[in-house]
Amino acid sequence: MTQVREMTEFARVMNEEFGAAIRPDSLEELIRLAGRLQRINEADCNGPEDLSGRRAKREERLQIRVRAVVEAWGGNVRFNGDPRSYAVWILLPHGGLPNSADRRVGIGVP
């Protein structure tokens, strides 16, 4: 799936799940924050050890901001430190993707 198509699908699912609670600017902010967390995950995996703890502090601040955005919609969030997957997962209120037999409990933020 292309990145644009993936973001469009993500926005569609979020709109169906959370409706009017989502503002377009908050959705854009969430995608931007998730990208930053993904880069931290990759750096933790590939780069030298972060002896100063700066990366961990930045990661914690970003996670607080992500939580604030998602909780403003009435949602919950799960973080993943593995760079091979999404860094941020939004837990879906009804426990699956809409109009689908797929019963995943969340959707990754592209």
N, C-alpha and C positions, 0 to 999 in steps of 0.2 A: 504494500500500500504506500502510495506517495505521501510525503509529509503534508501537503495541502489537503489531500483527501482524508488523511488521518485526523488532522485538526478539525476539518469540517464535520466528520463523523463524531468526534469528541464533543464539539459544540452542540450538535444536534441531540446527542444523548443527555448532555447536561441540561439543555433546555427542556427536554421531555421530563427529566427527573425532578428538576428544581424550579422550573417555570420562571415566573416573574421575579424570583429572588435573585436571579443572575443578571448582573449588568455586563455589557460587552467589555468594558474596561477591566472589570474584575476577572473575567475569563482570560483576557490577554495577560494580565498580571500573573495569574496562576500558571499559565504556560511559560512565561518568562522565568518565574521562580523555579519551576520544575526543571527547566533547562540548566539553571545555575547549580541546582542540587545534583543533576546528572553529571555535570563537569567535575564537581567535587568528588563524586563517587569514582569517576574515571581516574582522577588524580590520586586518590587514595589507593587505587588498584595498581596504577602504573608508575607513579612518581616516587620520589624519595619520601622517607618518613617525615611527617610534619612534627618536628621536635618542639616548635614553639607553641603548638596548639591553636594557631590562627585558623587553620582550616576547620577544625572542630567547632570553634566559636562561631565562625561564619555559617557553618551548616546548621547550628542550633538556632541562630537568628533567622535564617531562611525558613526553617521548619516552623518557627513561631508565626511568621508572616503567612505561610501557606495555611496553617491551621486557622488563623484569623479569617482569611478569605473564605475558606470552605465552611467554617462554622457560621459565618454570616448568612450563608445560604440554607443553613439547617442541616448540613452534611457532616460526615466524618471522613478522616483521612488516615492513610497508612503509608509509612515511608519504607523504602527499600534501599539498602546500601549496595546492592549488586549492580554494577554498571551494565550488565547484559540485559537488564530489564528496565522498566520505568522506575524513576526515582520516587514518584508520587502516585499513589493510587487513591481514587475517590471511591469510598464505599457507597454503593447504591442503596437507597432506602428500602426498596422492595426485594432486594436480593438477587437481581438478575438484570440482564439487558432487556430493554423494552422490545416487544414484538419479536422475540427470539426464543428458541429452545435453549439457548445458552444460559446457564444458571450461574454464571460468575457473580461474585458478590461485589465486584468493583470494576472500574475502568481506569487504565493507566492514562496519565496526563502526558500528551505527546511533547 
